[in-house]
Amino acid sequence: MQQMQDHYPTRRASEPQLFPRTEPVARRSWQPGSPLTAEQIAQFDRDGYLVLEDLFSPAELAVLQAETRRLLDSPQGVKDETIITEPGSREIRSIFEIHEQSEPMARLAADERLAGIAGYLLDDEVYVHQSRLNYKPGFKGKEFYWHSDFETWHAEDGMPRMRALSMSVLLAENTSHNGPLMVIPGSHHVFIACVGETPEDHYKASLRKQEYGVPDEDTLTELAHRQGIVAPTGKPGTVIIFDCNTMHGSNGNITPFPRANAFLVYNAVSNSLEAPFAAETPRPEFIAARQPKPITPLAGSLEGVLA
């Protein structure tokens, strides 16, 4: 298969490079019947992230939280390769492909309150490029270093353009103390090309601690001084949406209060994966879906479906 033109070259030069984003962010403006307000769409377009509160009822959340406990406490039915542990311990850091291994998470991924918004902002049919349950245990949860997801998805998965977004569904309270997501607003308008050739099977190390495909400190410093850093927090049921190229990370958790979220990545069907742009072989299917399954958004409460 012939590879598409590389609009965002990375991991090739000996010095970091910055390229302007060459495509839209919110690909559809507000119209009557939109799942978001005009102000929300404008914020996502400008800042690269958006916080939505109270999307799910307490009963729906109870089902999702019970499923989260089951996956973390009894992962025997989960494929071994999809379980990622913390560096130097057996604490679960992430469980990948949750929408394929959990009926409640599959229903969540297809819910119109999530998939419908994703399809609207990306102006296309969407599919789940990646899903995972992220867990940051009390006292022991490690940090996620600053990165743009798109840089990795482009370099190692072959995602050609910036027509994808992530949704983090908070399943435990995220406070300013327990290692919440941090974003640099507006950072999605610039692509930071990283240095360092991609090692073979890089994902085996990077899912625990990423060292390649991370921006240099000088560029991060410049971005942070110019754009600032925001740490969206919220109670369970809050949904944080962010563009695929938004620079983000999180601190470690040294509090007694664990952090958990369902992480869903929606990609436009028209943006399906090609050959990797900066790796010899693509990452496994459980990390990056290479056979798109377009979502038909589902309406209605999760409670009855998942009970």
C-alpha angles and dihedrals in degrees: 000000000000113000120236122244111285107238093173111042113191140166091029108091126067092232130049115263134198123216126185116243107258100198142053125278105204099031096193128051124219117290132169108282094029114150088228134047122250089251092053093050090048091051093050090049093048103036103026095233141067134191121215120189133203096012092144132046122239089253092053091048091050090059093047092047091049089052090049091054091049093052093048098041100038110025093156091114093050121094109259095227092058094058113090119190131202117269109274097005144065094242111127112249099174141353111208131208092028092156088063097042103041127051094206091051091047090054090047092052091052096045113123091227087068110019091039092056091045092052091048096050093044092040094222144077108287138208134188107268092179138353132186145160108238117204128184108184123212115272093358107053111122128217128263107223122229114283146142110240091211092061090061095038089051097043101040105021103034099241100167104200142019096262099122137086139190131229122201111198107199112226096174129032113281111209132176088260108049101065103276125185113281122201135185104226114230093013090118091075091072129054114216111208109211130214129234129069115263110257120228112274088004092168092071090069102024095061087062099036124355117217102155122056092033123125123252119259096243093056091044090051092051092048094047094048092048100039105022128222125270127192109199111207133181150147124276111295095039113129122209114199120193137174118253092247098047111123108239145155141150140231125241120270115243094161124096089245116094123216122218134173141165107236118204126181117200119197128187113252088230088058096057118155125279128185112310113274096214108017135071096231133017122254118258122283093251088065100037122019111226095179105062117217106196113224124233101206113237124218129209138056121315091217100079094038095050102035 
